[in-house]
Amino acid sequence: MMLLREGTQPFPLIDEIWPGEDGVGYALRMATQNALTFHQLASHLASPGHRYLPNSAASELAFMFGASTLKVANAIVARHRRGNVVEAEFLSHTFHRAKHLRQAHPQVCPLCLQEGGHARASWSITLVCCCTVHKTALIDRCGCGRTLSWRRKNLQTCECGSDFLDHIQVMQPAPRGALAICKQIETLLGFTTFRLHPESDWISRFDAISVDTFLRLIWILGNRASTKRPSIATSSNGIVDSTTARQVTEAAYDELKQLANGRILLRRTMRTAIEAIRQDATTVPDRQLLDSLLLKITRPVASGRVLAGQRSVQLALFE
């Protein structure tokens, strides 16, 4: 039996959460339709100061607005601690590092909000920093300078009252590599049920691995390039902003492509990070990929050449 807080009631305007819709975005969409503010919703379901809604509010949101509890719960990040690590469940996927998910500070595509009327769940993935529909950079900051929050008047309006479309002219085209990474993440999330790849599209070879492994690999490869691109943040703590996420994904795309084509080796300093991912891997494709990466860690060189016995850098995944 579902236990509801005192005062929880069904509202007159109801709707099911849409496929691919973010759970907190759904709450804001339905609150707006029923003349509620996000502050009122958060005060009732969490606390007056909450800037997002916790997964524990899913059943009441479903009751209030006429949705499936399971679908709403699936679309709201659920965090939990495993030892010293904070993990998360989202969209039926496990994320062994919750930093890969945004909660308090969402990112949006103003054109998608105008045309589709809902916030896409994939935007809550930190490294999904580009709109794969309009091929533009997502924004996580209003033209007024405020960082975006769910605690706003409606999906398309900032806390300052400005419509995000008022700043549409500042939207930037998505970098090609970053856009490819974002498309691959959405594929791994299950949002792309069928996709034709040209024969030259090497990134499709990652279609079988988990989204968690892919995100963590992109993160460490993007930060590997930080010595070449000093603007990329190398901190492993906290959520990066959308601009930094684009820098990380763009750099990671270049690194991954060169690695796949046998043009670079992995540095020995990356062994610990890859072994940590390998330890959490639960699928055969994940383990095969990570094992092949560990075999391609660079060895000491003599006279500018890789020591005898070093196999081709090309990954087993690509052989």
Stockholm file with secondary structure:
# STOCKHOLM 1.0

chainA/1-319         MMLLREGTQPFPLIDEIWPGEDGVGYALRMATQNALTFHQLASHLASPGHRYLPNSAASELAFMFGASTLKVANAIVARHRRGNVVEAEFLSHTFHRAKHLRQAHPQVCPLCLQEGGHARASWSITLVCCCTVHKTALIDRCGCGRTLSWRRKNLQTCECGSDFLDHIQVMQPAPRGALAICKQIETLLGFTTFRLHPESDWISRFDAISVDTFLRLIWILGNRASTKRPSIATSSNGIVDSTTARQVTEAAYDELKQLANGRILLRRTMRTAIEAIRQDATTVPDRQLLDSLLLKITRPVASGRVLAGQRSVQLALFE
#=GR chainA/1-319 SS CCCCCTTCCCCSSCCCCCTTBCHHHHHHHHHHHTTCCHHHHHHHHSCTTCSSCCGGGHHHHHHHHTCCHHHHHHTSCEEEEETTEEEEEETTEEESSGGGBCSSSCCBCHHHHHHHSSCBGGGGBTTCCEETTTTEECBSBCTTSCBCCSCSSBTTBCTTSCBGGGGGGGCCBCCHHHHHHHHHHHHHHTCCSCCCCCTTCGGGGGTTSCHHHHHHHHHHHHHHGGGTCTTSCCCCSSCCCHHHHHHHHHHHHHHHHHHHTTCCCBCGGGHHHHHHHHHHCCSHHHHHHHHHHHTTBCCCEETTEECTTCCCSSCGGGC
#=GC SS_cons         CCCCCTTCCCCSSCCCCCTTBCHHHHHHHHHHHTTCCHHHHHHHHSCTTCSSCCGGGHHHHHHHHTCCHHHHHHTSCEEEEETTEEEEEETTEEESSGGGBCSSSCCBCHHHHHHHSSCBGGGGBTTCCEETTTTEECBSBCTTSCBCCSCSSBTTBCTTSCBGGGGGGGCCBCCHHHHHHHHHHHHHHTCCSCCCCCTTCGGGGGTTSCHHHHHHHHHHHHHHGGGTCTTSCCCCSSCCCHHHHHHHHHHHHHHHHHHHTTCCCBCGGGHHHHHHHHHHCCSHHHHHHHHHHHTTBCCCEETTEECTTCCCSSCGGGC
//
